[in-house]
């Protein structure tokens, strides 16, 4: 099928920052075949979308999430990160495939409705009697229609070993590595148009042994997949790392082979200037999660410094138990505001925020050849935002309207040329059914 959008403003987010005040984009099948100013030439049989009053951007890329947490929103409302984890780990220890599928479906549906076409889900809780939780997440992505980067997480350091998770929900080190390898073999598609890819993701230094960290890095590089973990999120983590390992979290990661252009780190809030330089020099990416960081009160990541150091910075919603909104578009707005609180009004521009949500995220996930910008030959993952309503009308700069204003309604969201959202409604699922499933999943977890 050929689809043409005419008359919209376009922000391509290509390397030149090309934009059109009124232009067109043509999609054939799953890829973009033309883009430019003015009207597209007529194509017999094509579906033509009137884009007047709208802005086309690349589909947004969520670089860090925990979809299972959609079943535990609104809990632990005034805790530090470590307190929050200690309170919620026992609840998450009751996860099963049914709950995980319902939560993942809800989280992905919300993300799609906020312009997100690709989601990195870091799932690291695998109760022994929980069933096939990886399959539950993959099937949810297929149900909603988004791309999925399944980060097969793991924890092998329970309370008895000085970690935070209860011992009953951590895995044996060798078992975790074997299960991760099986997940890669079963689900990872290396193709440019892949709907599902897999990354290797031990949870964090305070819930994972050094042996699992190094084993995971070796495994990922042997299999040719990417690496992801939480790092430098809180002052507590920094202090614990210095106390246990005699170094900062970034120095610890570097010691274990966890800096490189095949790695992206979640949060990266508490960084020394040397750490920023090391991350930038190594090509390591960073997933910035401003709303979640604010909800837990951990601080503001030095995003401007990271960008200046050449770090590929993407945006992350993070788990909905620390970001109940669960939408990605608003993270552009939050990232800009928090960066300016830290460094003043020149710290981050609307276009830099859009870049992080699209091209920066694609770089973190190793998908820049096919995703993250609107260019001929790239996949037709795109969002058509309506900006002529009361909330945005009268702002001459459409990118500023999108980023500085409230989250805009979606006229259309395509994933590989397939409509997932039309007129601000999901085309693939009934959101009321998903809401019903979420309530049941929440009750099942909380009531035990």
Phi and psi in degrees as a GROMACS rama.xvg file:
@    title "Ramachandran Plot"
@    xaxis  label "Phi"
@    yaxis  label "Psi"
@TYPE xy
-101.991  131.186  UNK-2
-125.122  134.229  UNK-3
-123.39  130.902  UNK-4
-107.083  122.736  UNK-5
-117.316  145.797  UNK-6
82.8394  5.67187  UNK-7
-92.6497  156.214  UNK-8
-72.2527  144.143  UNK-9
-127.859  128.997  UNK-10
-113.144  102.269  UNK-11
-76.1232  -26.3225  UNK-12
57.5926  29.2753  UNK-13
-76.9008  178.481  UNK-14
-61.999  -27.4151  UNK-15
-88.1889  -5.06554  UNK-16
68.0529  33.2887  UNK-17
-63.2525  132.817  UNK-18
-136.961  152.819  UNK-19
-129.548  129.919  UNK-20
-68.4428  -33.4575  UNK-21
-149.929  112.298  UNK-22
-147.35  -166.555  UNK-23
-137.922  158.643  UNK-24
-142.66  136.232  UNK-25
-117.112  131.234  UNK-26
-118.198  125.01  UNK-27
-115.085  116.576  UNK-28
63.3001  -122.388  UNK-29
-100.89  2.83307  UNK-30
-127.597  159.584  UNK-31
-81.7103  129.935  UNK-32
-113.451  -15.3827  UNK-33
-158.817  149.901  UNK-34
-157.544  139.629  UNK-35
173.268  -172.576  UNK-36
-79.9153  156.465  UNK-37
72.9332  -162.953  UNK-38
-84.5385  147.275  UNK-39
-77.3159  147.116  UNK-40
-58.0902  145.987  UNK-41
-63.6624  140.243  UNK-42
-125.411  115.709  UNK-43
-55.0148  131.346  UNK-44
81.6892  -2.63251  UNK-45
-74.176  149.901  UNK-46
-84.5663  124.994  UNK-47
-111.311  126.456  UNK-48
-107.562  129.284  UNK-49
-79.4549  110.346  UNK-50
-97.2892  9.69637  UNK-51
-61.0151  136.191  UNK-52
82.2965  7.59638  UNK-53
-124.978  164.584  UNK-54
-122.935  131.536  UNK-55
-99.2622  128.683  UNK-56
-128.713  166.305  UNK-57
-59.4896  153.394  UNK-58
-59.4018  143.076  UNK-59
-76.6584  150.369  UNK-60
-117.913  118.252  UNK-61
-93.9868  113.561  UNK-62
-92.9598  -2.45397  UNK-63
-159.362  123.458  UNK-64
-154.363  163.125  UNK-65
-134.288  90.2272  UNK-66
-62.7848  -32.2773  UNK-67
-59.1436  -24.7001  UNK-68
-71.3019  -8.03747  UNK-69
-62.0737  -18.1968  UNK-70
-86.261  -2.44418  UNK-71
-131.713  35.4747  UNK-72
-69.3506  151.293  UNK-73
80.9252  6.20241  UNK-74
-100.155  163.893  UNK-75
46.4948  65.4689  UNK-76
-82.014  -18.1555  UNK-77
-131.777  33.7936  UNK-78
-103.678  154.455  UNK-79
-70.501  169.423  UNK-80
-57.7708  -48.8616  UNK-81
-64.9355  -38.9435  UNK-82
-64.5117  -42.2293  UNK-83
-58.8926  -46.0631  UNK-84
-64.3549  -45.4668  UNK-85
-61.4092  -36.8297  UNK-86
-71.5756  -37.4632  UNK-87
-94.4731  -22.8623  UNK-88
-53.3465  -45.0376  UNK-89
-62.2386  -33.3269  UNK-90
-68.8522  -47.2389  UNK-91
-64.5493  -22.4362  UNK-92
-65.218  -10.5942  UNK-93
-97.8135  9.89485  UNK-94
-59.2811  141.339  UNK-95
-136.745  179.901  UNK-96
-64.7452  -36.8623  UNK-97
-64.8022  -47.9764  UNK-98
-63.8757  -43.9379  UNK-99
-61.5523  -41.9507  UNK-100
-64.7618  -43.4679  UNK-101
-63.9246  -44.7379  UNK-102
-65.5561  -44.0078  UNK-103
-64.3599  -39.4976  UNK-104
-61.2973  -44.7553  UNK-105
-63.5945  -45.3352  UNK-106
-63.7194  -42.6157  UNK-107
-68.9597  -36.2445  UNK-108
-62.3731  -46.8053  UNK-109
-61.5364  -41.8604  UNK-110
-62.0382  -43.9405  UNK-111
-60.2626  -41.0153  UNK-112
-68.8946  -10.4671  UNK-113
-114.281  27.7701  UNK-114
87.3255  8.00152  UNK-115
-90.4887  129.232  UNK-116
-112.334  -18.4369  UNK-117
-134.155  132.512  UNK-118
-129.871  126.264  UNK-119
-95.3312  114.387  UNK-120
-109.36  115.588  UNK-121
-93.6977  98.8417  UNK-122
-107.075  116.814  UNK-123
-127.497  4.02905  UNK-124
-107.617  115.707  UNK-125
-131.225  80.1281  UNK-126
-57.4728  144.846  UNK-127
-59.3466  -31.8905  UNK-128
-105.239  21.7413  UNK-129
-85.3593  -12.8141  UNK-130
85.838  -163.75  UNK-131
-88.2963  89.0425  UNK-132
-74.8065  -31.8074  UNK-133
-63.2124  -43.1964  UNK-134
-62.6738  -34.9463  UNK-135
-64.6486  -38.4062  UNK-136
-72.3487  -44.1008  UNK-137
-60.7744  -42.8145  UNK-138
-66.9122  -31.4847  UNK-139
-66.9052  -40.7767  UNK-140
-64.0272  -39.4746  UNK-141
-64.8239  -36.6861  UNK-142
-65.2912  -44.925  UNK-143
-81.2737  -38.5268  UNK-144
107.768  9.20073  UNK-145
-89.085  161.78  UNK-146
-77.9288  151.87  UNK-147
-130.763  129.99  UNK-148
-106.816  99.94  UNK-149
-81.1386  110.424  UNK-150
-92.1674  105.118  UNK-151
-75.7436  99.7098  UNK-152
-83.3943  178.409  UNK-153
-168.03  153.629  UNK-154
-139.571  132.769  UNK-155
-130.488  13.1463  UNK-156
-122.471  93.6276  UNK-157
-86.7989  -170.534  UNK-158
-59.1733  -37.5827  UNK-159
-67.0174  -19.3489  UNK-160
-103.449  14.0531  UNK-161
89.865  6.83704  UNK-162
-92.0286  -179.79  UNK-163
-92.2591  -32.7273  UNK-164
-72.3798  148.669  UNK-165
-59.4013  144.756  UNK-166
-57.405  -30.2779  UNK-167
-71.2015  -12.6231  UNK-168
-112.428  8.0416  UNK-169
-96.0545  161.113  UNK-170
-105.576  157.331  UNK-171
-65.1672  142.895  UNK-172
-56.8177  -52.0783  UNK-173
-65.0878  -37.1456  UNK-174
-65.2803  -38.8076  UNK-175
-64.7144  -43.0616  UNK-176
-66.4011  -40.3333  UNK-177
-65.0864  -43.2544  UNK-178
-64.6191  -36.7898  UNK-179
-64.0478  -43.4554  UNK-180
-63.6659  -38.9979  UNK-181
-64.6257  -37.6335  UNK-182
-65.2748  -41.8967  UNK-183
-61.4365  -46.9092  UNK-184
-61.6069  -35.5501  UNK-185
-81.2833  -37.5207  UNK-186
-117.975  -20.4961  UNK-187
-74.4428  124.947  UNK-188
-114.108  112.984  UNK-189
-78.2114  -4.8092  UNK-190
-64.933  153.737  UNK-191
-61.6426  -30.3709  UNK-192
-98.9324  22.0749  UNK-193
-56.887  137.567  UNK-194
-85.2023  -29.3908  UNK-195
-132.81  127.04  UNK-196
-126.331  159.963  UNK-197
-123.003  139.152  UNK-198
-122.569  164.287  UNK-199
-102.865  128.482  UNK-200
-144.806  71.1496  UNK-201
-50.0649  142.287  UNK-202
-62.9256  -59.1011  UNK-203
-172.067  161.114  UNK-204
-60.386  -23.9949  UNK-205
-91.0973  4.06259  UNK-206
-134.017  10.4063  UNK-207
-138.206  139.822  UNK-208
-79.0576  161.514  UNK-209
-60.7272  -35.5879  UNK-210
-63.9855  -39.5428  UNK-211
-70.4293  -38.3361  UNK-212
-60.5024  -48.8817  UNK-213
-70.943  -37.9191  UNK-214
-64.5808  -37.7186  UNK-215
-66.3922  -41.5192  UNK-216
-62.5775  -44.1726  UNK-217
-62.3973  -42.4377  UNK-218
-63.2324  -48.4267  UNK-219
-60.3595  -41.813  UNK-220
-73.2364  -30.5384  UNK-221
-68.2058  -35.4661  UNK-222
-90.3277  -9.72468  UNK-223
75.074  34.8108  UNK-224
-120.859  171.91  UNK-225
-89.7828  167.676  UNK-226
-121.249  142.686  UNK-227
-148.65  142.043  UNK-228
-159.802  165.03  UNK-229
-78.3926  140.888  UNK-230
-156.584  139.323  UNK-231
57.2135  43.1613  UNK-232
-85.0182  -37.8594  UNK-233
-133.045  163.122  UNK-234
-66.0211  -37.0856  UNK-235
-57.2746  -43.2245  UNK-236
-63.8571  -43.4005  UNK-237
-59.694  -45.3201  UNK-238
-66.049  -40.0369  UNK-239
-66.1295  -39.475  UNK-240
-65.2074  -43.1706  UNK-241
-64.3438  -37.9377  UNK-242
-70.0751  -43.4238  UNK-243
-83.7986  -38.2142  UNK-244
-115.887  -4.72743  UNK-245
70.0718  26.8209  UNK-246
-158.866  170.968  UNK-247
-76.8979  164.409  UNK-248
-57.0789  -39.6314  UNK-249
-69.8205  -38.1669  UNK-250
-63.538  -38.1628  UNK-251
-63.6895  -45.6174  UNK-252
-60.2253  -42.9988  UNK-253
-64.3825  -40.06  UNK-254
-59.5866  -34.8496  UNK-255
-93.4656  6.87949  UNK-256
81.5163  25.2153  UNK-257
-105.379  24.9223  UNK-258
-119.438  137.989  UNK-259
163.819  168.179  UNK-260
-76.9064  2.84372  UNK-261
-105.995  14.2334  UNK-262
-123.049  139.099  UNK-263
-132.56  141.105  UNK-264
-109.393  138.234  UNK-265
-85.9568  130.789  UNK-266
89.8939  -71.2102  UNK-267
49.1872  53.866  UNK-268
-88.2562  -51.7361  UNK-269
-99.1195  91.0117  UNK-270
-124.255  135.665  UNK-271
-76.4039  166.811  UNK-272
-62.1512  -34.8003  UNK-273
-66.8512  -35.611  UNK-274
-65.688  -42.0397  UNK-275
-58.8754  -44.4402  UNK-276
-63.2321  -41.6389  UNK-277
-65.577  -41.7399  UNK-278
-63.7428  -44.2731  UNK-279
-66.1003  -42.8732  UNK-280
-65.876  -29.7818  UNK-281
-86.6302  -10.6249  UNK-282
80.2895  8.93135  UNK-283
-66.6013  140.422  UNK-284
-92.2917  167.105  UNK-285
-138.053  134.206  UNK-286
-99.6904  111.269  UNK-287
-91.0264  124.981  UNK-288
-122.653  74.8678  UNK-289
-63.8465  -43.2314  UNK-290
-66.8999  -46.0086  UNK-291
-61.2218  -43.5101  UNK-292
-60.7853  -37.634  UNK-293
-71.9725  -39.1872  UNK-294
-61.8845  -40.6306  UNK-295
-85.8521  -16.7285  UNK-296
76.0646  37.9818  UNK-297
-91.4428  -15.465  UNK-298
124.593  -175.993  UNK-299
-119.236  123.688  UNK-300
-64.1217  146.018  UNK-301
-80.2246  66.8381  UNK-302
-61.6305  -43.7321  UNK-303
-60.7029  -41.3092  UNK-304
-64.9274  -41.2938  UNK-305
-63.4857  -45.3869  UNK-306
-61.8723  -41.7618  UNK-307
-63.5279  -28.5404  UNK-308
-84.1216  1.59066  UNK-309
85.5297  15.1085  UNK-310
-75.703  132.65  UNK-311
-70.9481  105.632  UNK-312
-103.713  124.692  UNK-313
-111.733  174.133  UNK-314
-105.602  147.87  UNK-315
-133.853  140.407  UNK-316
-76.6704  -36.8319  UNK-317
71.7173  173.985  UNK-318
-62.2211  145.575  UNK-319
-71.0203  -9.25946  UNK-320
-75.6682  -11.0479  UNK-321
-124.616  8.67518  UNK-322
-157.167  81.7961  UNK-323
-63.0448  -22.1337  UNK-324
-64.1265  -46.7043  UNK-325
71.7119  11.6749  UNK-326
-104.326  153.035  UNK-327
-94.4121  -33.9257  UNK-328
-56.9048  -41.24  UNK-329
-67.7489  -17.8245  UNK-330
-67.814  -27.0863  UNK-331
-61.566  -45.9658  UNK-332
-61.935  -48.3174  UNK-333
-64.3987  -40.8029  UNK-334
-60.5948  -41.9878  UNK-335
-64.7261  -46.8191  UNK-336
-63.3871  -45.1349  UNK-337
-69.4236  -36.847  UNK-338
-60.9107  -39.3888  UNK-339
-73.5721  -31.0992  UNK-340
-63.0436  -33.7968  UNK-341
-81.3244  -40.7382  UNK-342
-130.775  8.97894  UNK-343
95.8133  173.941  UNK-344
-69.9515  -12.795  UNK-345
-95.6845  2.76517  UNK-346
-66.3922  -36.4865  UNK-347
-151.458  131.841  UNK-348
-98.1436  163.112  UNK-349
-55.9995  -37.2146  UNK-350
-72.3019  -31.7738  UNK-351
-66.9652  -39.1753  UNK-352
-63.3917  -42.4414  UNK-353
-64.3954  -38.9192  UNK-354
-60.6547  -45.4527  UNK-355
-60.0889  -39.2879  UNK-356
-73.8606  -11.05  UNK-357
-127.986  -83.5722  UNK-358
-64.7724  -39.3378  UNK-359
-63.4855  -42.46  UNK-360
-63.2718  -41.2078  UNK-361
-61.9678  -37.3558  UNK-362
-66.0394  -41.8432  UNK-363
-56.9348  -39.5466  UNK-364
-90.4288  1.81943  UNK-365
71.3367  30.2626  UNK-366
-117.453  20.2902  UNK-367
-63.4279  -26.9256  UNK-368
-67.273  -24.7687  UNK-369
-123.231  -19.0299  UNK-370
-131.475  166.554  UNK-371
97.9761  -12.7201  UNK-372
-150.316  160.72  UNK-373
-96.6072  102.458  UNK-374
-144.43  149.73  UNK-375
-58.1592  130.885  UNK-376
97.055  -18.7139  UNK-377
-81.9538  163.023  UNK-378
-65.1477  144.011  UNK-379
-83.5116  64.7446  UNK-380
-100.788  103.484  UNK-381
-147.545  156.625  UNK-382
-122.079  134.285  UNK-383
-110.965  106.096  UNK-384
-96.4173  132.417  UNK-385
-89.1887  121.546  UNK-386
-120.904  13.2187  UNK-387
-102.454  11.3802  UNK-388
-86.2387  179.762  UNK-389
-56.276  -38.3129  UNK-390
-67.4073  -24.2371  UNK-391
-128.313  -15.3129  UNK-392
-59.4656  139.803  UNK-393
94.3027  -6.3991  UNK-394
-90.553  112.668  UNK-395
-64.7832  -35.375  UNK-396
-89.6806  109.91  UNK-397
-66.1839  -31.9178  UNK-398
-67.843  -40.8245  UNK-399
-63.4831  -39.1044  UNK-400
-60.5018  -42.9173  UNK-401
-67.1029  -44.2045  UNK-402
-86.4528  -41.4001  UNK-403
-81.6101  -27.5183  UNK-404
-85.7113  -176.369  UNK-405
-68.6026  161.457  UNK-406
-56.4584  128.615  UNK-407
-83.3679  149.962  UNK-408
-67.6309  149.729  UNK-409
-96.8314  121.126  UNK-410
-78.0035  -34.2429  UNK-411
-159.986  138.851  UNK-412
-130.449  122.227  UNK-413
-110.605  138.755  UNK-414
-123.1  108.944  UNK-415
59.5132  36.9612  UNK-416
81.1333  -5.00686  UNK-417
-96.1989  127.331  UNK-418
-67.8746  127.376  UNK-419
-110.156  -30.6378  UNK-420
-131.316  134.728  UNK-421
-135.902  132.106  UNK-422
50.6528  42.0156  UNK-423
66.979  21.8649  UNK-424
-129.387  141.262  UNK-425
-65.4086  138.304  UNK-426
-95.6209  -14.9077  UNK-427
-97.8157  -24.0646  UNK-428
-145.401  164.609  UNK-429
-94.136  112.096  UNK-430
-65.7259  -23.2374  UNK-431
-68.951  -37.3158  UNK-432
-64.7731  -40.4421  UNK-433
-65.0312  -39.8312  UNK-434
-61.9523  -40.5233  UNK-435
-62.2388  -43.5768  UNK-436
-63.6853  -38.0365  UNK-437
-65.3146  -41.6442  UNK-438
-60.4806  -44.3983  UNK-439
-64.0714  -40.826  UNK-440
-64.8408  -42.3303  UNK-441
-59.8781  -47.7443  UNK-442
-62.0644  -40.9391  UNK-443
-61.7868  -41.9876  UNK-444
-71.8153  -48.0742  UNK-445
-73.9149  -37.6528  UNK-446
-82.8051  -10.9169  UNK-447
